[in-house]
Amino acid sequence: MEQDFHKGFLCWSYNCLSTEAVITYKVENEVRHIHVYDPMWIINCSARDIECLFVNNICYKVEDRSGNAVSESCNYLLSERNQF
């Protein structure tokens, strides 16, 4: 699992179809995603990464039932922040 994503953190969201959390962050001009299938994987993050996840609420849409639930939710949040 990649470390120090807090530097370019954009958002994280929950996908109800795959039951995973997806952390979205930016490195230079590239947007990357970390798929967290097991919550125990969080212990592999740096302390700053864990703090970043703690202070930023995970986003989700209950009504989303498509395979794009994570990207739609995150894209909405990112557009609100004008970071995407």
N, CA and C atoms as an extended XYZ file, in Angstrom:
252
Properties=species:S:1:pos:R:3:atomname:S:1:resname:S:1:resid:I:1 pbc="F F F"
N         0.850       -1.179        0.000 N   MET     1
C         0.000        0.000        0.000 CA  MET     1
C         0.892        1.237        0.000 C   MET     1
N         0.548        2.176       -0.850 N   GLU     2
C         1.354        3.392       -0.948 CA  GLU     2
C         1.266        4.202        0.343 C   GLU     2
N         2.330        4.902        0.648 N   GLN     3
C         2.393        5.724        1.851 CA  GLN     3
C         2.480        7.200        1.463 C   GLN     3
N         2.160        8.053        2.419 N   ASP     4
C         2.255        9.506        2.273 CA  ASP     4
C         1.332       10.066        1.191 C   ASP     4
N         0.150        9.464        1.036 N   PHE     5
C        -0.830       10.000        0.091 CA  PHE     5
C        -1.482       11.265        0.638 C   PHE     5
N        -1.307       11.540        1.936 N   HIS     6
C        -1.927       12.720        2.545 CA  HIS     6
C        -1.480       14.018        1.868 C   HIS     6
N        -0.305       14.008        1.255 N   LYS     7
C         0.216       15.215        0.609 CA  LYS     7
C        -0.648       15.660       -0.564 C   LYS     7
N        -1.249       14.725       -1.271 N   GLY     8
C        -2.092       15.061       -2.412 CA  GLY     8
C        -3.509       14.558       -2.262 C   GLY     8
N        -3.933       14.290       -1.023 N   PHE     9
C        -5.254       13.716       -0.758 CA  PHE     9
C        -6.372       14.564       -1.353 C   PHE     9
N        -7.299       13.909       -2.052 N   LEU    10
C        -8.465       14.590       -2.604 CA  LEU    10
C        -9.739       14.162       -1.881 C   LEU    10
N        -9.957       12.865       -1.767 N   CYS    11
C       -11.130       12.363       -1.063 CA  CYS    11
C       -11.009       10.858       -0.897 C   CYS    11
N       -11.914       10.304       -0.115 N   TRP    12
C       -12.040        8.856       -0.082 CA  TRP    12
C       -13.507        8.534       -0.020 C   TRP    12
N       -13.861        7.395       -0.578 N   SER    13
C       -15.266        7.047       -0.692 CA  SER    13
C       -15.449        5.542       -0.524 C   SER    13
N       -16.699        5.180       -0.269 N   TYR    14
C       -17.055        3.785       -0.060 CA  TYR    14
C       -17.855        3.303       -1.260 C   TYR    14
N       -17.503        2.130       -1.766 N   ASN    15
C       -18.230        1.513       -2.862 CA  ASN    15
C       -19.032        0.358       -2.283 C   ASN    15
N       -20.357        0.491       -2.304 N   CYS    16
C       -21.202       -0.531       -1.694 CA  CYS    16
C       -21.223       -1.825       -2.502 C   CYS    16
N       -20.863       -1.768       -3.768 N   LEU    17
C       -20.876       -2.974       -4.597 CA  LEU    17
C       -19.661       -3.857       -4.342 C   LEU    17
N       -18.518       -3.261       -4.225 N   SER    18
C       -17.302       -4.045       -3.993 CA  SER    18
C       -16.924       -4.076       -2.513 C   SER    18
N       -17.652       -3.332       -1.693 N   THR    19
C       -17.409       -3.190       -0.246 CA  THR    19
C       -15.966       -2.789        0.049 C   THR    19
N       -15.471       -1.848       -0.712 N   GLU    20
C       -14.119       -1.348       -0.517 CA  GLU    20
C       -14.148        0.169       -0.329 C   GLU    20
N       -13.126        0.665        0.300 N   ALA    21
C       -12.915        2.104        0.362 CA  ALA    21
C       -11.904        2.444       -0.722 C   ALA    21
N       -12.102        3.587       -1.367 N   VAL    22
C       -11.177        4.025       -2.406 CA  VAL    22
C       -10.648        5.402       -2.014 C   VAL    22
N        -9.339        5.473       -1.857 N   ILE    23
C        -8.669        6.726       -1.517 CA  ILE    23
C        -8.177        7.344       -2.819 C   ILE    23
N        -8.562        8.582       -3.078 N   THR    24
C        -8.162        9.276       -4.298 CA  THR    24
C        -7.209       10.408       -3.922 C   THR    24
N        -6.076       10.437       -4.597 N   TYR    25
C        -5.085       11.470       -4.317 CA  TYR    25
C        -4.341       11.818       -5.594 C   TYR    25
N        -3.620       12.925       -5.552 N   LYS    26
C        -2.941       13.436       -6.733 CA  LYS    26
C        -1.435       13.495       -6.478 C   LYS    26
N        -0.670       13.014       -7.459 N   VAL    27
C         0.785       13.107       -7.442 CA  VAL    27
C         1.163       13.835       -8.726 C   VAL    27
N         1.663       15.048       -8.566 N   GLU    28
C         1.940       15.940       -9.687 CA  GLU    28
C         0.665       16.094      -10.517 C   GLU    28
N         0.634       15.640      -11.772 N   ASN    29
C        -0.563       15.783      -12.600 CA  ASN    29
C        -1.354       14.490      -12.722 C   ASN    29
N        -0.985       13.483      -11.970 N   GLU    30
C        -1.632       12.178      -12.064 CA  GLU    30
C        -2.549       11.937      -10.862 C   GLU    30
N        -3.793       11.536      -11.134 N   VAL    31
C        -4.726       11.168      -10.076 CA  VAL    31
C        -4.611        9.661       -9.870 C   VAL    31
N        -4.405        9.254       -8.634 N   ARG    32
C        -4.237        7.837       -8.300 CA  ARG    32
C        -5.315        7.394       -7.319 C   ARG    32
N        -5.533        6.088       -7.283 N   HIS    33
C        -6.529        5.501       -6.386 CA  HIS    33
C        -5.899        4.341       -5.626 C   HIS    33
N        -6.207        4.261       -4.359 N   ILE    34
C        -5.820        3.110       -3.538 CA  ILE    34
C        -7.118        2.411       -3.156 C   ILE    34
N        -7.238        1.141       -3.493 N   HIS    35
C        -8.417        0.349       -3.158 CA  HIS    35
C        -8.137       -0.420       -1.878 C   HIS    35
N        -8.929       -0.142       -0.857 N   VAL    36
C        -8.742       -0.768        0.447 CA  VAL    36
C        -9.855       -1.803        0.636 C   VAL    36
N        -9.511       -3.066        0.438 N   TYR    37
C       -10.495       -4.137        0.552 CA  TYR    37
C       -10.681       -4.595        1.993 C   TYR    37
N        -9.669       -4.438        2.808 N   ASP    38
C        -9.717       -4.888        4.194 CA  ASP    38
C        -9.301       -3.725        5.091 C   ASP    38
N       -10.140       -3.341        6.053 N   PRO    39
C        -9.794       -2.211        6.928 CA  PRO    39
C        -8.466       -2.380        7.663 C   PRO    39
N        -8.000       -3.592        7.852 N   MET    40
C        -6.717       -3.817        8.521 CA  MET    40
C        -5.556       -3.237        7.711 C   MET    40
N        -5.755       -3.025        6.415 N   TRP    41
C        -4.696       -2.459        5.577 CA  TRP    41
C        -4.321       -1.053        6.022 C   TRP    41
N        -5.232       -0.378        6.716 N   ILE    42
C        -4.971        0.994        7.168 CA  ILE    42
C        -3.745        1.038        8.077 C   ILE    42
N        -3.459       -0.036        8.795 N   ILE    43
C        -2.297       -0.022        9.690 CA  ILE    43
C        -0.993        0.101        8.914 C   ILE    43
N        -1.023       -0.150        7.603 N   ASN    44
C         0.171        0.002        6.776 CA  ASN    44
C         0.412        1.454        6.354 C   ASN    44
N        -0.513        2.329        6.679 N   CYS    45
C        -0.379        3.747        6.317 CA  CYS    45
C         0.504        4.455        7.338 C   CYS    45
N         1.055        5.588        6.919 N   SER    46
C         1.822        6.408        7.852 CA  SER    46
C         0.866        7.077        8.836 C   SER    46
N         1.384        7.558        9.932 N   ALA    47
C         0.559        8.231       10.939 CA  ALA    47
C        -0.149        9.446       10.336 C   ALA    47
N         0.522       10.187        9.463 N   ARG    48
C        -0.086       11.367        8.822 CA  ARG    48
C        -1.224       10.952        7.883 C   ARG    48
N        -1.061        9.802        7.201 N   ASP    49
C        -2.126        9.305        6.319 CA  ASP    49
C        -3.364        8.928        7.133 C   ASP    49
N        -3.146        8.250        8.249 N   ILE    50
C        -4.263        7.849        9.108 CA  ILE    50
C        -4.970        9.075        9.665 C   ILE    50
N        -4.211       10.073       10.066 N   GLU    51
C        -4.812       11.324       10.557 CA  GLU    51
C        -5.635       11.989        9.457 C   GLU    51
N        -5.127       11.979        8.232 N   CYS    52
C        -5.833       12.564        7.091 CA  CYS    52
C        -7.187       11.872        6.879 C   CYS    52
N        -7.204       10.552        6.954 N   LEU    53
C        -8.454        9.814        6.788 CA  LEU    53
C        -9.406       10.081        7.946 C   LEU    53
N        -8.868       10.244        9.132 N   PHE    54
C        -9.689       10.490       10.313 CA  PHE    54
C       -10.414       11.833       10.234 C   PHE    54
N        -9.733       12.866        9.783 N   VAL    55
C       -10.339       14.209        9.770 CA  VAL    55
C       -11.205       14.463        8.530 C   VAL    55
N       -11.087       13.629        7.511 N   ASN    56
C       -11.905       13.774        6.303 CA  ASN    56
C       -12.945       12.664        6.258 C   ASN    56
N       -14.205       13.045        6.273 N   ASN    57
C       -15.279       12.052        6.229 CA  ASN    57
C       -15.241       11.273        4.925 C   ASN    57
N       -15.546        9.993        5.022 N   ILE    58
C       -15.643        9.171        3.820 CA  ILE    58
C       -16.944        9.547        3.107 C   ILE    58
N       -16.898        9.705        1.779 N   CYS    59
C       -18.107       10.099        1.054 CA  CYS    59
C       -18.764        8.867        0.429 C   CYS    59
N       -20.070        8.930        0.314 N   TYR    60
C       -20.847        7.859       -0.287 CA  TYR    60
C       -22.224        8.390       -0.636 C   TYR    60
N       -22.884        7.716       -1.521 N   LYS    61
C       -24.266        8.015       -1.867 CA  LYS    61
C       -25.063        6.732       -1.700 C   LYS    61
N       -26.004        6.746       -0.805 N   VAL    62
C       -26.796        5.560       -0.529 CA  VAL    62
C       -27.553        5.109       -1.770 C   VAL    62
N       -28.030        6.056       -2.556 N   GLU    63
C       -28.846        5.708       -3.726 CA  GLU    63
C       -28.037        5.161       -4.904 C   GLU    63
N       -26.726        5.289       -4.860 N   ASP    64
C       -25.895        4.767       -5.953 CA  ASP    64
C       -25.917        3.249       -5.960 C   ASP    64
N       -26.298        2.677       -7.066 N   ARG    65
C       -26.313        1.225       -7.199 CA  ARG    65
C       -25.563        0.781       -8.437 C   ARG    65
N       -24.927        1.725       -9.147 N   SER    66
C       -24.187        1.381      -10.357 CA  SER    66
C       -22.746        1.047      -10.011 C   SER    66
N       -22.030        0.506      -10.963 N   GLY    67
C       -20.625        0.189      -10.764 CA  GLY    67
C       -19.762        1.425      -10.617 C   GLY    67
N       -20.298        2.600      -10.917 N   ASN    68
C       -19.536        3.843      -10.839 CA  ASN    68
C       -19.828        4.620       -9.564 C   ASN    68
N       -20.331        3.943       -8.548 N   ALA    69
C       -20.729        4.636       -7.319 CA  ALA    69
C       -19.579        5.430       -6.720 C   ALA    69
N       -18.400        4.864       -6.701 N   VAL    70
C       -17.264        5.559       -6.088 CA  VAL    70
C       -16.853        6.757       -6.917 C   VAL    70
N       -16.663        6.580       -8.217 N   SER    71
C       -16.182        7.685       -9.034 CA  SER    71
C       -17.190        8.818       -9.103 C   SER    71
N       -18.491        8.511       -9.169 N   GLU    72
C       -19.503        9.569       -9.201 CA  GLU    72
C       -19.480       10.363       -7.910 C   GLU    72
N       -19.391        9.672       -6.795 N   SER    73
C       -19.389       10.334       -5.502 CA  SER    73
C       -18.151       11.204       -5.338 C   SER    73
N       -17.006       10.662       -5.700 N   CYS    74
C       -15.761       11.407       -5.558 CA  CYS    74
C       -15.710       12.568       -6.552 C   CYS    74
N       -16.156       12.345       -7.780 N   ASN    75
C       -16.155       13.424       -8.762 CA  ASN    75
C       -17.018       14.586       -8.305 C   ASN    75
N       -18.154       14.302       -7.683 N   TYR    76
C       -19.010       15.358       -7.163 CA  TYR    76
C       -18.268       16.163       -6.090 C   TYR    76
N       -17.634       15.464       -5.155 N   LEU    77
C       -16.905       16.138       -4.092 CA  LEU    77
C       -15.759       16.966       -4.654 C   LEU    77
N       -15.036       16.405       -5.604 N   LEU    78
C       -13.904       17.116       -6.195 CA  LEU    78
C       -14.358       18.354       -6.959 C   LEU    78
N       -15.482       18.247       -7.665 N   SER    79
C       -15.973       19.420       -8.393 CA  SER    79
C       -16.383       20.521       -7.434 C   SER    79
N       -16.895       20.135       -6.273 N   GLU    80
C       -17.257       21.118       -5.255 CA  GLU    80
C       -16.021       21.836       -4.722 C   GLU    80
N       -14.908       21.145       -4.689 N   ARG    81
C       -13.662       21.735       -4.188 CA  ARG    81
C       -12.845       22.391       -5.313 C   ARG    81
N       -13.297       22.242       -6.550 N   ASN    82
C       -12.591       22.787       -7.716 CA  ASN    82
C       -11.153       22.280       -7.797 C   ASN    82
N       -10.949       21.002       -7.500 N   GLN    83
C        -9.618       20.444       -7.517 CA  GLN    83
C        -9.421       19.445       -8.641 C   GLN    83
N       -10.414       19.194       -9.421 N   PHE    84
C       -10.317       18.115      -10.396 CA  PHE    84
C       -10.320       18.662      -11.804 C   PHE    84
